Amino acid sequence: MKKRIGEIQRNVVLSLAFAALFLTAEVRAEGVQARYLENSGSRSVLEIIIEDPAPSSVIVKQRIPAGARIQSASPDFSKFSSGKNEAKWLFKKPVPGAQRIVLNYTAPLSGQGATAVVRCKSPSDGSLMTINVQ
């Protein structure tokens, strides 16, 4: 009986891990969703979907792989930290809908693409929300 319960628990854990691998890379918090539409080659496209009611502001930080150089960004970033290889955007009073951040690189990325952290406050209770996107 104990052996069977252990088998069932192991199968449940493995099933959850397997499902997590194949689920879409979309991550969400209350009122905000984020995912990479493209994140390899010479470009990264991060899509952020703002729901209604929208948070008062959204901060996006994207860390690009070491050695990668940004040729262009749309929209332009607010700040770039070369020591961290991190670009930052601040969207004040965002309107509901989709917002895309496109980074074009001077050369194709080798290996892993960019990663992003999206931060905002919950429109309902003001608590800080963080979304990590890979």
C-alpha positions in Angstrom: 0.0 0.0 0.0 2.8 2.5 1.0 4.7 1.5 -2.2 1.6 2.3 -4.3 1.0 5.7 -2.7 4.7 6.6 -3.3 4.3 5.6 -6.9 1.2 7.8 -7.3 2.9 10.7 -5.7 5.9 10.3 -7.9 3.7 10.1 -11.0 1.8 13.3 -10.0 5.0 15.2 -9.5 6.4 14.0 -12.8 3.2 14.9 -14.6 3.2 18.4 -13.2 6.8 18.9 -14.2 6.1 17.6 -17.7 3.1 19.9 -18.1 5.1 22.9 -16.9 7.7 22.2 -19.6 5.1 22.3 -22.4 2.8 25.1 -21.2 3.1 28.4 -23.0 5.8 30.8 -21.7 3.1 33.4 -20.9 3.3 34.7 -17.3 0.6 36.7 -15.7 -0.2 38.7 -12.6 -3.4 40.5 -11.8 -4.1 42.8 -14.8 -0.8 42.1 -16.7 0.5 39.3 -18.9 3.9 39.0 -20.5 5.6 36.7 -22.9 8.3 36.6 -25.5 7.0 36.3 -29.0 10.5 36.0 -30.4 13.8 35.7 -28.4 16.6 34.4 -30.6 18.6 35.3 -33.6 19.1 39.0 -33.9 15.8 40.2 -32.3 13.7 39.9 -29.1 10.0 40.8 -29.0 8.4 41.0 -25.6 4.6 41.4 -25.5 3.0 42.9 -22.5 -0.8 42.8 -22.3 -2.4 45.3 -20.0 -5.9 44.4 -18.8 -8.7 46.7 -17.6 -8.3 48.2 -15.0 -4.7 48.9 -15.8 -2.0 49.4 -13.1 -0.9 53.0 -12.6 2.5 52.3 -14.1 4.6 49.3 -15.4 8.3 48.9 -15.1 10.1 46.6 -17.5 13.7 45.5 -17.2 15.3 43.3 -19.9 18.7 41.7 -19.4 20.4 40.9 -22.6 23.0 38.1 -22.8 26.7 39.0 -22.2 28.4 40.2 -25.4 25.1 41.2 -27.1 24.7 44.8 -28.3 21.5 46.6 -29.0 21.3 48.1 -32.4 17.8 49.6 -31.9 14.9 49.5 -29.4 11.2 50.3 -30.0 10.0 52.0 -27.9 13.3 53.6 -26.7 14.4 52.5 -23.3 14.5 55.0 -20.4 17.8 53.8 -19.1 20.6 51.3 -20.0 23.0 49.9 -17.5 26.0 48.5 -19.4 27.5 46.9 -16.3 24.4 44.8 -15.9 23.6 44.6 -19.7 20.1 45.7 -18.7 17.6 48.1 -20.4 14.7 49.6 -18.5 11.4 51.1 -19.6 8.8 52.9 -17.5 5.2 53.1 -18.8 3.2 55.7 -16.9 -0.6 55.4 -17.0 -0.6 52.5 -19.5 -3.8 52.0 -21.4 -5.4 48.5 -21.7 -4.1 46.5 -24.7 -1.0 45.0 -26.0 2.4 46.7 -25.8 5.4 45.2 -27.6 9.1 46.0 -26.8 11.3 45.1 -29.8 15.1 44.9 -29.4 17.2 44.4 -32.5 20.8 43.3 -31.9 24.0 44.1 -33.9 24.7 40.3 -34.3 22.6 37.1 -33.7 22.4 36.0 -30.1 24.5 33.0 -29.3 22.7 30.7 -26.9 20.1 32.0 -24.5 18.0 35.0 -25.3 17.0 38.0 -23.2 15.2 37.7 -19.9 12.7 40.2 -18.5 11.2 41.4 -15.2 7.9 43.2 -15.3 6.9 45.0 -12.1 3.7 46.9 -11.3 1.2 47.4 -8.5 -2.1 45.6 -8.4 -4.9 47.8 -9.5 -7.2 46.3 -6.8 -5.1 46.5 -3.7 -1.8 48.2 -4.5 0.4 45.3 -3.7 3.6 45.0 -5.7 3.6 42.3 -8.5 6.6 40.9 -10.2 6.5 38.8 -13.4 9.7 37.0 -14.6 9.8 36.2 -18.3 12.3 33.9 -20.0 
